[in-house]
Amino acid sequence: MNSVLGSVLLPVALAVVMFGLGLSLTTADFIRVKNHPGAVVIALVCQLALLPAVCFGLVLLFDLPPLLAVGMMLLAASPGGTTANLFSHVFRGDVALNITLTAVNSILAVVTLPLVTNLAIDHFAPRGEGLDLQFDKVLQVFAIVLIPVVLGMLVRRRSPGFADRMDRPVRIFSVVVLASVIVATVVSERENLSTYLAATGLIALVFCVISLSLGYFAPRLFGIGHRQAIASAFEIGVHNSTLAITIAISVLDSTDIAVPAAVYGVVMFPVAALFGWVLTRTRSGDAPETHQPIG
């Protein structure tokens, strides 16, 4: 991929997206964890433990090439984002809980994402590739993820009216950025496109369906309300592909590793929309937001 795009434009675009996420957050979103402790704990266990384990199993089952395997694990470790919140709103999930999960996941990802990615590199990557999320690269992840979010939260605190006005434009920009980085990744690897699609298309589809299903049915199994489970499903199933692609290209300097996230970014929109539609068709009524047997 063009070095200017990978080292400058892509990180800047992602910073704007994460800044927009910060504009939608307040400290109350973190404090709100106490209102839905069961839903938050179950969602985080699914996101941080079960999803990487499921993804690892799928990578072995599909026998992916090493760099694509690392890319899938990087994707699995990536948190949800503003698009997850949008899906939750459209399909009548508990958006407040969804925003809370996004806020907490964005913080935890600074630790969990490098950890999962390094473990995947150690297991899958060929020796001599020089891949490693060392401390200085972890700091880059920190800068990419947290600093723009914090700045956005500060702007919202000082100017909530401006933050509200910017909410819709930033959401649209986020979708445009995701589409742009997917196109750029595909174009840069056009010679290998058919091979990559053959290798990652089906696993991306299966992983997306499992992620959404796990995110919804695991909370329901423990008595969490329908609307909270919808929020969990989209937070877990709609990954921040832009973040995964940026880390792959700008931090790890590997377009190959970015390919699974690019493919997933295409797959997840229709699959998540269909999943939400099915839930609305099969559920005639929502459980009350206050229904929280756990915690």
C-alpha atoms as a printed R data frame, in Angstrom:
    type eleno elety resid chain resno       x       y      z
1   ATOM     1    CA   MET     A     1   0.000   0.000  0.000
2   ATOM     2    CA   ASN     A     2   1.146   3.563 -0.711
3   ATOM     3    CA   SER     A     3   3.440   4.587  2.148
4   ATOM     4    CA   VAL     A     4   1.796   8.010  2.591
5   ATOM     5    CA   LEU     A     5  -1.632   6.413  2.822
6   ATOM     6    CA   GLY     A     6  -0.465   3.763  5.274
7   ATOM     7    CA   SER     A     7   1.711   5.928  7.509
8   ATOM     8    CA   VAL     A     8  -0.172   9.237  7.465
9   ATOM     9    CA   LEU     A     9  -3.633   9.325  5.916
10  ATOM    10    CA   LEU     A    10  -4.990   6.105  7.405
11  ATOM    11    CA   PRO     A    11  -3.949   6.881 11.023
12  ATOM    12    CA   VAL     A    12  -5.300  10.433 10.671
13  ATOM    13    CA   ALA     A    13  -8.621   9.159  9.316
14  ATOM    14    CA   LEU     A    14  -8.892   6.632 12.146
15  ATOM    15    CA   ALA     A    15  -8.035   9.359 14.675
16  ATOM    16    CA   VAL     A    16 -10.993  11.377 13.374
17  ATOM    17    CA   VAL     A    17 -13.245   8.326 13.711
18  ATOM    18    CA   MET     A    18 -12.081   7.701 17.289
19  ATOM    19    CA   PHE     A    19 -12.455  11.423 18.036
20  ATOM    20    CA   GLY     A    20 -16.051  11.107 16.859
21  ATOM    21    CA   LEU     A    21 -16.513   8.172 19.221
22  ATOM    22    CA   GLY     A    22 -15.222  10.369 22.037
23  ATOM    23    CA   LEU     A    23 -17.770  13.044 21.112
24  ATOM    24    CA   SER     A    24 -20.521  10.520 21.900
25  ATOM    25    CA   LEU     A    25 -19.068   9.516 25.299
26  ATOM    26    CA   THR     A    26 -19.182  11.021 28.769
27  ATOM    27    CA   THR     A    27 -17.815   9.827 32.093
28  ATOM    28    CA   ALA     A    28 -21.365   8.688 32.863
29  ATOM    29    CA   ASP     A    29 -20.997   6.020 30.182
30  ATOM    30    CA   PHE     A    30 -18.236   4.396 32.229
31  ATOM    31    CA   ILE     A    31 -20.090   4.831 35.513
32  ATOM    32    CA   ARG     A    32 -23.194   3.279 33.948
33  ATOM    33    CA   VAL     A    33 -21.529  -0.134 34.227
34  ATOM    34    CA   LYS     A    34 -23.067  -0.436 37.684
35  ATOM    35    CA   ASN     A    35 -26.571  -0.237 36.168
36  ATOM    36    CA   HIS     A    36 -26.076  -3.370 34.059
37  ATOM    37    CA   PRO     A    37 -23.216  -5.286 35.697
38  ATOM    38    CA   GLY     A    38 -24.368  -8.698 34.481
39  ATOM    39    CA   ALA     A    39 -24.780  -7.604 30.872
40  ATOM    40    CA   VAL     A    40 -21.418  -5.829 30.866
41  ATOM    41    CA   VAL     A    41 -19.524  -8.746 32.426
42  ATOM    42    CA   ILE     A    42 -21.022 -11.325 30.053
43  ATOM    43    CA   ALA     A    43 -20.372  -9.151 27.001
44  ATOM    44    CA   LEU     A    44 -16.768  -8.538 28.057
45  ATOM    45    CA   VAL     A    45 -16.150 -12.251 28.669
46  ATOM    46    CA   CYS     A    46 -17.500 -12.985 25.198
47  ATOM    47    CA   GLN     A    47 -15.441 -10.222 23.615
48  ATOM    48    CA   LEU     A    48 -12.145 -10.735 25.435
49  ATOM    49    CA   ALA     A    49 -12.051 -14.500 25.989
50  ATOM    50    CA   LEU     A    50 -14.573 -16.467 23.937
51  ATOM    51    CA   LEU     A    51 -14.196 -14.624 20.619
52  ATOM    52    CA   PRO     A    52 -10.402 -15.032 20.384
53  ATOM    53    CA   ALA     A    53 -10.815 -18.710 21.303
54  ATOM    54    CA   VAL     A    54 -13.529 -19.194 18.660
55  ATOM    55    CA   CYS     A    55 -11.459 -17.334 16.078
56  ATOM    56    CA   PHE     A    56  -8.393 -19.428 16.866
57  ATOM    57    CA   GLY     A    57 -10.415 -22.594 16.352
58  ATOM    58    CA   LEU     A    58 -11.770 -21.319 13.030
59  ATOM    59    CA   VAL     A    59  -8.299 -20.336 11.837
60  ATOM    60    CA   LEU     A    60  -7.078 -23.867 12.518
61  ATOM    61    CA   LEU     A    61 -10.194 -25.394 10.959
62  ATOM    62    CA   PHE     A    62  -9.842 -23.336  7.757
63  ATOM    63    CA   ASP     A    63  -6.055 -23.767  7.749
64  ATOM    64    CA   LEU     A    64  -5.356 -20.120  6.900
65  ATOM    65    CA   PRO     A    65  -1.913 -18.990  5.727
66  ATOM    66    CA   PRO     A    66   0.114 -17.511  8.621
67  ATOM    67    CA   LEU     A    67  -0.323 -13.781  7.959
68  ATOM    68    CA   LEU     A    68  -4.034 -14.141  7.255
69  ATOM    69    CA   ALA     A    69  -4.334 -16.118 10.494
70  ATOM    70    CA   VAL     A    70  -2.695 -13.261 12.393
71  ATOM    71    CA   GLY     A    71  -5.079 -10.864 10.666
72  ATOM    72    CA   MET     A    72  -8.110 -12.841 11.811
73  ATOM    73    CA   MET     A    73  -6.868 -12.849 15.405
74  ATOM    74    CA   LEU     A    74  -6.186  -9.102 15.232
75  ATOM    75    CA   LEU     A    75  -9.757  -8.624 14.019
76  ATOM    76    CA   ALA     A    76 -11.128 -10.789 16.836
77  ATOM    77    CA   ALA     A    77  -9.285  -8.639 19.383
78  ATOM    78    CA   SER     A    78 -10.598  -5.372 17.939
79  ATOM    79    CA   PRO     A    79 -13.446  -3.735 19.879
80  ATOM    80    CA   GLY     A    80 -16.743  -2.486 18.504
81  ATOM    81    CA   GLY     A    81 -17.178   1.104 17.393
82  ATOM    82    CA   THR     A    82 -19.671   3.751 16.390
83  ATOM    83    CA   THR     A    83 -21.167   1.492 13.699
84  ATOM    84    CA   ALA     A    84 -22.101  -1.044 16.386
85  ATOM    85    CA   ASN     A    85 -23.968   1.695 18.233
86  ATOM    86    CA   LEU     A    86 -25.801   2.621 15.034
87  ATOM    87    CA   PHE     A    87 -26.957  -0.969 14.446
88  ATOM    88    CA   SER     A    88 -28.126  -1.158 18.055
89  ATOM    89    CA   HIS     A    89 -30.177   2.009 17.580
90  ATOM    90    CA   VAL     A    90 -31.756   0.812 14.324
91  ATOM    91    CA   PHE     A    91 -32.774  -2.554 15.768
92  ATOM    92    CA   ARG     A    92 -33.983  -1.207 19.141
93  ATOM    93    CA   GLY     A    93 -31.167  -2.365 21.338
94  ATOM    94    CA   ASP     A    94 -30.194  -0.679 24.595
95  ATOM    95    CA   VAL     A    95 -28.045   2.039 23.023
96  ATOM    96    CA   ALA     A    96 -26.921   3.392 26.405
97  ATOM    97    CA   LEU     A    97 -25.536  -0.039 27.274
98  ATOM    98    CA   ASN     A    98 -24.000  -0.310 23.825
99  ATOM    99    CA   ILE     A    99 -22.171   2.990 24.273
100 ATOM   100    CA   THR     A   100 -20.997   1.831 27.689
101 ATOM   101    CA   LEU     A   101 -19.629  -1.397 26.238
102 ATOM   102    CA   THR     A   102 -17.882   0.539 23.471
103 ATOM   103    CA   ALA     A   103 -16.314   2.874 26.028
104 ATOM   104    CA   VAL     A   104 -15.037   0.055 28.256
105 ATOM   105    CA   ASN     A   105 -13.876  -2.056 25.313
106 ATOM   106    CA   SER     A   106 -11.925   0.842 23.826
107 ATOM   107    CA   ILE     A   107  -9.978   1.193 27.067
108 ATOM   108    CA   LEU     A   108  -9.351  -2.527 27.519
109 ATOM   109    CA   ALA     A   109  -8.293  -2.935 23.877
110 ATOM   110    CA   VAL     A   110  -5.100  -1.002 24.594
111 ATOM   111    CA   VAL     A   111  -3.969  -4.042 26.617
112 ATOM   112    CA   THR     A   112  -5.904  -6.955 25.135
113 ATOM   113    CA   LEU     A   113  -5.372  -6.183 21.437
114 ATOM   114    CA   PRO     A   114  -1.540  -6.214 21.563
115 ATOM   115    CA   LEU     A   115  -1.648  -9.292 23.825
116 ATOM   116    CA   VAL     A   116  -3.844 -11.349 21.476
117 ATOM   117    CA   THR     A   117  -1.989 -10.135 18.397
118 ATOM   118    CA   ASN     A   118   1.438 -10.988 19.814
119 ATOM   119    CA   LEU     A   119   0.252 -14.444 20.828
120 ATOM   120    CA   ALA     A   120  -1.050 -14.959 17.294
121 ATOM   121    CA   ILE     A   121   2.225 -13.753 15.791
122 ATOM   122    CA   ASP     A   122   4.204 -16.105 18.039
123 ATOM   123    CA   HIS     A   123   2.003 -19.036 17.019
124 ATOM   124    CA   PHE     A   124   1.334 -18.417 13.325
125 ATOM   125    CA   ALA     A   125   3.844 -16.021 11.788
126 ATOM   126    CA   PRO     A   126   6.866 -17.472 10.008
127 ATOM   127    CA   ARG     A   127  10.159 -16.807 11.741
128 ATOM   128    CA   GLY     A   128  12.104 -13.975 10.185
129 ATOM   129    CA   GLU     A   129   9.020 -11.903  9.326
130 ATOM   130    CA   GLY     A   130  10.029  -9.332 11.952
131 ATOM   131    CA   LEU     A   131   6.457  -8.999 13.202
132 ATOM   132    CA   ASP     A   132   5.973  -7.944 16.803
133 ATOM   133    CA   LEU     A   133   3.894  -5.437 18.716
134 ATOM   134    CA   GLN     A   134   6.753  -4.266 20.917
135 ATOM   135    CA   PHE     A   135   6.360  -1.563 23.552
136 ATOM   136    CA   ASP     A   136   6.883   1.348 21.158
137 ATOM   137    CA   LYS     A   137   4.268  -0.109 18.807
138 ATOM   138    CA   VAL     A   138   1.886  -0.678 21.717
139 ATOM   139    CA   LEU     A   139   2.245   3.041 22.416
140 ATOM   140    CA   GLN     A   140   1.172   3.676 18.832
141 ATOM   141    CA   VAL     A   141  -1.941   1.574 19.464
142 ATOM   142    CA   PHE     A   142  -2.542   3.593 22.630
143 ATOM   143    CA   ALA     A   143  -2.217   6.839 20.693
144 ATOM   144    CA   ILE     A   144  -4.503   5.632 17.907
145 ATOM   145    CA   VAL     A   145  -7.217   4.335 20.232
146 ATOM   146    CA   LEU     A   146  -7.296   6.451 23.374
147 ATOM   147    CA   ILE     A   147  -5.949   9.936 22.734
148 ATOM   148    CA   PRO     A   148  -8.562  10.894 20.104
149 ATOM   149    CA   VAL     A   149 -11.322   9.397 22.289
150 ATOM   150    CA   VAL     A   150 -10.190  11.433 25.311
151 ATOM   151    CA   LEU     A   151  -9.987  14.598 23.213
152 ATOM   152    CA   GLY     A   152 -13.502  13.968 21.899
153 ATOM   153    CA   MET     A   153 -14.803  13.511 25.445
154 ATOM   154    CA   LEU     A   154 -13.157  16.777 26.512
155 ATOM   155    CA   VAL     A   155 -14.780  18.608 23.599
156 ATOM   156    CA   ARG     A   156 -18.172  17.132 24.519
157 ATOM   157    CA   ARG     A   157 -17.740  18.238 28.113
158 ATOM   158    CA   ARG     A   158 -16.946  21.805 27.070
159 ATOM   159    CA   SER     A   159 -19.369  22.041 24.144
160 ATOM   160    CA   PRO     A   160 -22.143  19.414 24.239
161 ATOM   161    CA   GLY     A   161 -24.129  21.260 21.566
162 ATOM   162    CA   PHE     A   162 -21.239  21.022 19.110
163 ATOM   163    CA   ALA     A   163 -20.777  17.338 19.966
164 ATOM   164    CA   ASP     A   164 -24.451  16.630 19.268
165 ATOM   165    CA   ARG     A   165 -24.311  18.463 15.931
166 ATOM   166    CA   MET     A   166 -21.237  16.509 14.880
167 ATOM   167    CA   ASP     A   167 -22.670  13.098 15.810
168 ATOM   168    CA   ARG     A   168 -24.359  12.356 12.471
169 ATOM   169    CA   PRO     A   169 -21.562  13.734 10.237
170 ATOM   170    CA   VAL     A   170 -18.943  11.735 12.127
171 ATOM   171    CA   ARG     A   171 -20.987   8.530 11.860
172 ATOM   172    CA   ILE     A   172 -21.283   9.055  8.114
173 ATOM   173    CA   PHE     A   173 -17.566   9.825  7.936
174 ATOM   174    CA   SER     A   174 -16.826   6.610  9.848
175 ATOM   175    CA   VAL     A   175 -18.685   4.536  7.255
176 ATOM   176    CA   VAL     A   176 -16.941   6.399  4.423
177 ATOM   177    CA   VAL     A   177 -13.531   5.823  6.043
178 ATOM   178    CA   LEU     A   178 -14.233   2.117  6.480
179 ATOM   179    CA   ALA     A   179 -15.320   1.811  2.859
180 ATOM   180    CA   SER     A   180 -12.263   3.763  1.692
181 ATOM   181    CA   VAL     A   181  -9.707   1.716  3.610
182 ATOM   182    CA   ILE     A   182 -11.351  -1.511  2.421
183 ATOM   183    CA   VAL     A   183 -11.160  -0.329 -1.183
184 ATOM   184    CA   ALA     A   184  -7.539   0.806 -0.720
185 ATOM   185    CA   THR     A   185  -6.574  -2.522  0.822
186 ATOM   186    CA   VAL     A   186  -8.299  -4.481 -1.933
187 ATOM   187    CA   VAL     A   187  -6.741  -2.348 -4.685
188 ATOM   188    CA   SER     A   188  -3.253  -2.689 -3.219
189 ATOM   189    CA   GLU     A   189  -3.650  -6.468 -3.158
190 ATOM   190    CA   ARG     A   190  -5.664  -6.811 -6.372
191 ATOM   191    CA   GLU     A   191  -3.234  -9.353 -7.825
192 ATOM   192    CA   ASN     A   192  -3.931 -11.680 -4.900
193 ATOM   193    CA   LEU     A   193  -7.586 -10.695 -4.480
194 ATOM   194    CA   SER     A   194  -9.153 -13.938 -5.679
195 ATOM   195    CA   THR     A   195  -6.808 -15.956 -3.469
196 ATOM   196    CA   TYR     A   196  -7.552 -13.830 -0.416
197 ATOM   197    CA   LEU     A   197 -11.312 -13.927 -0.960
198 ATOM   198    CA   ALA     A   198 -11.200 -17.678 -1.383
199 ATOM   199    CA   ALA     A   199  -9.137 -17.993  1.805
200 ATOM   200    CA   THR     A   200 -10.976 -15.495  4.047
201 ATOM   201    CA   GLY     A   201 -14.463 -14.951  2.634
202 ATOM   202    CA   LEU     A   202 -16.106 -17.998  4.203
203 ATOM   203    CA   ILE     A   203 -14.268 -17.764  7.533
204 ATOM   204    CA   ALA     A   204 -15.204 -14.069  7.786
205 ATOM   205    CA   LEU     A   205 -18.856 -14.954  7.183
206 ATOM   206    CA   VAL     A   206 -18.836 -17.790  9.726
207 ATOM   207    CA   PHE     A   207 -17.001 -15.680 12.309
208 ATOM   208    CA   CYS     A   208 -19.468 -12.828 11.859
209 ATOM   209    CA   VAL     A   209 -22.486 -15.095 12.357
210 ATOM   210    CA   ILE     A   210 -20.903 -16.724 15.427
211 ATOM   211    CA   SER     A   211 -19.919 -13.337 16.900
212 ATOM   212    CA   LEU     A   212 -23.426 -11.908 16.569
213 ATOM   213    CA   SER     A   213 -25.055 -15.099 17.843
214 ATOM   214    CA   LEU     A   214 -22.692 -15.404 20.809
215 ATOM   215    CA   GLY     A   215 -23.222 -11.751 21.641
216 ATOM   216    CA   TYR     A   216 -26.996 -12.208 21.735
217 ATOM   217    CA   PHE     A   217 -27.596 -15.708 23.069
218 ATOM   218    CA   ALA     A   218 -24.929 -15.760 25.808
219 ATOM   219    CA   PRO     A   219 -26.583 -12.871 27.688
220 ATOM   220    CA   ARG     A   220 -30.039 -14.341 27.097
221 ATOM   221    CA   LEU     A   221 -28.856 -17.654 28.537
222 ATOM   222    CA   PHE     A   222 -28.095 -15.826 31.775
223 ATOM   223    CA   GLY     A   223 -31.423 -13.987 31.886
224 ATOM   224    CA   ILE     A   224 -30.305 -10.661 30.443
225 ATOM   225    CA   GLY     A   225 -33.083  -8.645 28.776
226 ATOM   226    CA   HIS     A   226 -33.719  -8.704 25.024
227 ATOM   227    CA   ARG     A   227 -32.693  -5.093 24.377
228 ATOM   228    CA   GLN     A   228 -29.470  -5.469 26.372
229 ATOM   229    CA   ALA     A   229 -28.682  -8.671 24.470
230 ATOM   230    CA   ILE     A   230 -29.125  -6.842 21.155
231 ATOM   231    CA   ALA     A   231 -26.632  -4.206 22.315
232 ATOM   232    CA   SER     A   232 -24.198  -6.957 23.270
233 ATOM   233    CA   ALA     A   233 -24.664  -8.732 19.928
234 ATOM   234    CA   PHE     A   234 -23.754  -5.713 17.833
235 ATOM   235    CA   GLU     A   235 -20.901  -4.670 20.103
236 ATOM   236    CA   ILE     A   236 -19.358  -8.125 19.734
237 ATOM   237    CA   GLY     A   237 -20.311  -8.809 16.119
238 ATOM   238    CA   VAL     A   238 -19.630  -5.426 14.502
239 ATOM   239    CA   HIS     A   239 -15.887  -5.071 14.953
240 ATOM   240    CA   ASN     A   240 -13.873  -1.904 14.422
241 ATOM   241    CA   SER     A   241 -12.380  -3.080 11.135
242 ATOM   242    CA   THR     A   242 -10.840   0.344 10.529
243 ATOM   243    CA   LEU     A   243  -8.772  -0.027 13.684
244 ATOM   244    CA   ALA     A   244  -7.620  -3.534 12.732
245 ATOM   245    CA   ILE     A   245  -6.652  -2.431  9.215
246 ATOM   246    CA   THR     A   246  -4.782   0.616 10.542
247 ATOM   247    CA   ILE     A   247  -2.769  -1.447 13.016
248 ATOM   248    CA   ALA     A   248  -1.988  -4.060 10.360
249 ATOM   249    CA   ILE     A   249  -0.780  -1.514  7.810
250 ATOM   250    CA   SER     A   250   0.552   1.392  9.858
251 ATOM   251    CA   VAL     A   251   1.934  -0.454 12.896
252 ATOM   252    CA   LEU     A   252   2.770  -3.959 11.624
253 ATOM   253    CA   ASP     A   253   3.470  -2.792  8.052
254 ATOM   254    CA   SER     A   254   1.614  -5.741  6.515
255 ATOM   255    CA   THR     A   255  -1.206  -5.432  4.000
256 ATOM   256    CA   ASP     A   256  -1.658  -9.208  4.149
257 ATOM   257    CA   ILE     A   257  -2.606  -8.986  7.828
258 ATOM   258    CA   ALA     A   258  -5.137  -6.263  6.959
259 ATOM   259    CA   VAL     A   259  -6.994  -8.424  4.431
260 ATOM   260    CA   PRO     A   260  -9.247 -10.377  6.876
261 ATOM   261    CA   ALA     A   261 -10.438  -7.136  8.477
262 ATOM   262    CA   ALA     A   262 -11.143  -5.674  5.031
263 ATOM   263    CA   VAL     A   263 -13.147  -8.730  4.001
264 ATOM   264    CA   TYR     A   264 -14.972  -8.751  7.345
265 ATOM   265    CA   GLY     A   265 -15.771  -5.073  6.926
266 ATOM   266    CA   VAL     A   266 -17.670  -5.933  3.747
267 ATOM   267    CA   VAL     A   267 -19.357  -9.038  5.154
268 ATOM   268    CA   MET     A   268 -20.499  -7.662  8.503
269 ATOM   269    CA   PHE     A   269 -22.885  -4.994  7.201
270 ATOM   270    CA   PRO     A   270 -25.373  -7.239  5.387
271 ATOM   271    CA   VAL     A   271 -24.990 -10.039  7.943
272 ATOM   272    CA   ALA     A   272 -25.561  -7.697 10.912
273 ATOM   273    CA   ALA     A   273 -28.535  -6.089  9.161
274 ATOM   274    CA   LEU     A   274 -30.071  -9.512  8.431
275 ATOM   275    CA   PHE     A   275 -29.378 -10.649 12.003
276 ATOM   276    CA   GLY     A   276 -31.096  -7.552 13.420
277 ATOM   277    CA   TRP     A   277 -34.053  -7.995 11.074
278 ATOM   278    CA   VAL     A   278 -34.487 -11.624 12.119
279 ATOM   279    CA   LEU     A   279 -34.456 -10.629 15.795
280 ATOM   280    CA   THR     A   280 -37.108  -7.965 15.249
281 ATOM   281    CA   ARG     A   281 -39.274 -10.443 13.339
282 ATOM   282    CA   THR     A   282 -38.989 -13.199 15.929
283 ATOM   283    CA   ARG     A   283 -39.375 -10.963 18.977
284 ATOM   284    CA   SER     A   284 -42.754  -9.308 19.255
285 ATOM   285    CA   GLY     A   285 -41.897  -7.434 22.436
286 ATOM   286    CA   ASP     A   286 -38.859  -6.082 24.247
287 ATOM   287    CA   ALA     A   287 -37.877  -7.017 27.760
288 ATOM   288    CA   PRO     A   288 -37.728  -4.009 30.106
289 ATOM   289    CA   GLU     A   289 -34.391  -2.236 30.254
290 ATOM   290    CA   THR     A   290 -34.265  -2.697 33.989
291 ATOM   291    CA   HIS     A   291 -34.479  -6.485 33.770
292 ATOM   292    CA   GLN     A   292 -31.135  -7.545 35.172
293 ATOM   293    CA   PRO     A   293 -31.216 -10.785 37.211
294 ATOM   294    CA   ILE     A   294 -27.407 -10.989 37.300
295 ATOM   295    CA   GLY     A   295 -25.360  -8.573 39.387
